[in-house]
Amino acid sequence: MALNFILSIALILSCIYMFYRIQFFEDKKLVDSDFFQAFMMTSISILLLLVPINLGTVTLSFFYIPILFLLLYNTFGYKLLSTGIVFVVYYFIFDNDLIQFFIFLGLVILFFLIVPFIRTPKMTILVVSNFIFTGLYLVMLHLFVAPISLNAGFLFVIFSSLATFLASLFYTDIQNLIRLYKQVEEEKFFDPLTKLGNIKTMDTHLDEMFLKSDSMSILLIDIDNFKLINDLQGFESGDRLIKQLADLLKNHVPTGGTLFRNTGEEFSIVLGDLNFDSTVRLAEGIRKSVELTKFHVNESQVINMTVSIGIGFVDTKESTRKDLVKIADSMLFAAKKQGQNRVMFAPIG
């Protein structure tokens, strides 16, 4: 009996690891889905039926532990579907006792009505729920199916709780690792402070826009004297100001345009098929809006900021992405050199 306890625990832990190991690197979106979680826990539940644990004349297994996971973590539809699939395998394939399953199902319904509304850490809920569930399950089996000795029942409850604790710990650790991995992956392409695309994302977007636009324009928007602001107000206040400016710029981006954060104090707006005059007016509108806005350094202090803007505008049939960025960059440099708080552009035609 002790060997089957250990095999059951090992099966739960190894299956959780293998499911996530295979699926995460095959399809990252699938890992986050309720379907994946339900499929994983249902499969583990069925596999646990292969490891029977004999308590006298009663044969049990840890097949219900994954179902308890679903009660806490998944949606009603998948809970119902998973329980139904487990029942089919339990009764029609393994030919297990029907009364035992009905007792299990009654307890599942009871826990389904109670567990989701308990406001404590999920690991605690799982371990405590499993302890109570297993205890009640054994008492009901003892009363309505066959006698179960106190020692055997005690061992079953202890190992079941241990299996649930280890599985919950393992499951939580994997979820945290996946969340950290996704964060690192996202930060390759997105600025963590403003949630805007970074310069890599901008380059990719420009390449795509060049394929479907007749003309392209880009505004490079740089905060004037931002290093001085950071030195005087501190980096935390600097981050707060960056976020406020990002929110302001979002309100100015026209339909079809996309805002990016290129570097610490530089933003860019990419525009396809917007004529040159409209691009200049947009840039000037942004410059004035920033100049007139009071930015909050903290709850009691506000400051004024200004931006310099360089405009790049090209015909996509005659120029490349590098040409566009190079023009905008040189215009931004000129705006800075000529006094800041201004819009600069190269005349066309």
N, C-alpha and C positions, 0 to 999 in steps of 0.2 A: 504493500500500500504506500509506503514512504517513497519508493521509487517512482510510482505514478504521480505522486504529488510533485516531486522534483521535475519529472518529465513535462507535466502540465505547465508549470511555471516557466520552464525553459522554452516550451513551445510558444507561449504567449509573447515572451520577450523577443525571441528570434523572429517570429512572424511580423511583429510590429516593425522591427528594424528592417527586415527584408522588403516589406511592402513599401516603406518610405524610401529605402535605398534605391529600389528599382524605379518606382514611379516618379520620384522627385527629379531624377536626371533624365527621364524620358519626357515628362510633361509636367512642368512646374505648376501650371494652372490647375491640373487635375488634383494635385495634392491638397489644395485648399477647398475642394468641393465636398459637399455632403455625401455625394455618391461614392467618392473614393473612400471616405471614412466608413460608410455603411458597408461597402463591399469588403473592406479590410476586416472589420469586426465580425461580419457575418461569416467570412471564410475562417477566421480564427475560431469562432464558436463551433463551426462544423468540424474542424480539425480536432478540437478538444474532445469531441464525442468519441474519437478514436482512442482516447486514454481513459478507460473506465476506472473508477475507484470503488472498490467493494467495501461497503460498511455492513458486514453481516450478510443478510439476504437482500439488502438494498444496494443497487448499483447506481452510482452518481458520477458526475464529471464537473469540471469547471466551465462548462459550455455557457453558463449564464453570465459570467464575468464580462465578456465583450458586450453583451446585451445591456448591462448596467452602464457601460461607457456610452452606448448610444442613447440611453435614457437621459443622460446629462448633456451630451455634446451635440446631438443631431436633431433633425426635424421630425415631426410627427409621422409624415408619410414614410420615411425611411425606417423609422422605428417599427412601424407596423409591418412593412415589407420584410425587413430582416427577421423579425419574430416569426412571420409566416413561413419564410424559407427554412429557418432553423427547425420549425415544427415538422415540415414535410420530411426533412432529412432524419430528424430525431425519431419519428414514428414509422414512416414508410420504408426507410432504408435501413436504419439500425434496429427497428422493431422494439424500441424501448417502451416502458410502461406508460400508458396514456394518462393514468391518474396522476402520476408524478409531474407530467407536463402541465396538466390543468392546475395543479397546485402552484407550480412555477408561474404559470400565466396569471393566476389570480394575484400573486404577490407582485408580479411585474406591473399589472394595472394599478395596484395600490401605490407602488413606488412612483409610477408615472404621474400620478395625481399629486404626489407630495414633493418629490425630490427637486423638480425644476424651480420650485418656489423658495427653496432654502438659500439664504444669502450668506454663505461661508465659502472659503476657498474650495475649488472643485476637487482637489486631491483629498481633502478632509471629508467632503461629502461622499466621495466614492468609497473610501475605506470604511467609514462609519456605516454607510448604506449597505455595503457588502456584508459587514459584520452582522448587522440586524437582519438583512435579507437571508443570509445563510442560516443564522440561528432559527428564524421563523420557518424556513424551508425544512430544516431537519426536524423541528418539532411537529410540523404538519405531516411529514412522512412517517414519523414515529407513531402518530395517532391514527393515521388513515391508511398506511401502506404496510409497514412492518416495523417491529421494534429495532431501534438503533441504540447501541450501547453508549453510555455517557463518554467513555474514553475515546471511542471512534468518532463520535460527533464533535467532541472538543478538538481533536486533531484536525478534523475537516474544516472547522470554523477558523482555526489558527492558520492553516496553510492557505485557505481561501483568502483570508484577509491579507496574508503576506504576498500572495500572488497579485492581489488588487493593488496593494501599496507599490510593489515593484513595477507593475505595469503602468500605473499612473505616473510614477516618478520617471520612468523611461519615456513614456508618451509625452510628458511635459517637457523633458529635456530635448527631445527631438523637435518638438514644435518650436522651442526657443532657438535651437540651432538653425532651423529652416528660416525663422523670422530674421535672424541675424544675417544669414546668407543672402536673403532677399534684399535686406537693407543695403548690404555691401554692393549687390548687383545693381540696385536702383541708383545708388550714389555714383555709379560710373556714368550715368546718363542724366541724372536729375540732381538739382541743388537741394540739399536736405533742409536748408533754412526757408526758402521761398516755395519749394516744391515745383519750381520752374525747370524746364530743360536746360542743360548746361551747353557748353560750346560744342561738345561732341554731337549732342542731339541737334543743335542748330545746323551743323555742317551736313548731317544726314538729311535734315528737313530741306535745306537749300538745294541739295542735289535732286530731291524729289520734285521740288517746286520748279526747278529749271526745266524739267522734262515736260511740264504741262502749262507753263506760263509764257506769254510773249515778252513780258518785261518783268524785271525784278527790282525791288528796292529794299534797302535795309537801313535802319536807324541805329547807330551806335550811341548809346546814352551813358554818359559818365558823370558821376557826382563830383562836383568841384570841391577841391580841398578836403576830400574825405579822410585822408590820413590825419590831418590836423584835427578834424572832428573826433576821430577815434582816440587820438592822443589826449584830447581834452575831456571827453565824455566817458571813455572806456569802451572796451570791445562789446560788452553786453548791450550798452546803449546803441553802439554802432549797428549791431544786429537788429535791434528794434527799429532803427531808422531804415535799414535796408528793407525790412518786411513792409513798413508803411509805404515806402516808395514803390515797391513791387505791386502793392494793392492799388496805388494811384495809377500806375502805368497800365494795369489790367483794364481799368475803366476807359482808357484811351485807345486800346487796340481795336481797330475796325474789324468787321466781319471778314474772315479769310486771313487775317493777320495772326502772327504767333509771337508771343513774348518769351525771351530767354534771359537767363542770368549768365553772362559770359565769364566774369571774374568777380572779385570782391565787390567793387563799386561800379562795374560796367554791366549794363543791360543791352539787349538788342531786340528790335522788332523787325520781323521779316514779313514782307508784303509782296504778294504776287498780283500783277495786272492792275496796279494802282498808278494812275498817271503821275508825272513828275510834280505838277503844281499841287495836287492833292497830298502828295508825300511831304512836300515842304510845309504846307499848311498844318498838317498833322504834327510835324516836328515842332513847329513854332507854338502850336497849341499846348503841347506837352511841356515845353520850356516855360511858358507863362504860368501854366498850372502849378508846376513845381515851385516856381518863384513866389507865388502867392499863398502857398500852403504852409500852415504851421505844423511842424513835425514834433511829436512828443518824445522827448528824451526820457522822461519818466512821468509819473502822475502829476507832477507840479510844474515841470519845466518844458518849454517848447522852444524850438529854434527854427530859423529859416535855412533852406538849402537851395542851391541852384545846380543846374546840370548843363553840360556842354553836349551838343549833338552833332555827329557827323553823318551825312547822308550819302549813301551809295545808290546809284540808279543805272541800270544797264538794260540793253536789249539782249534777251537770252540767245538769240541766233548769232550774235556777234561777239558775245563775251562769255566768260566762265564764272563759276562761283568765286574763284580766287580774285578775279578782276573786281567783282562787286565788293568783296570785303576789303580789298586793298584801297579802293576809292574811298569807302566809308571811313577806313582807319586814317587815311591821310587827311580827310576833312575834319575828323575829330581832333587830330593833332593840331590842325590849323585853328580850330575853335579855341582850344586850350591856349595856344600861343598868342592869340589875339585878344585875350582878356577874359575868357570863360563866360559862362552864362549866355551862350549864343549858339545859333544853328549855322552850320557851314555846309555848302554843297558845291559840286563842280557844275558849272553851266553846261547844258546840253544843246545840241543843234549847231 
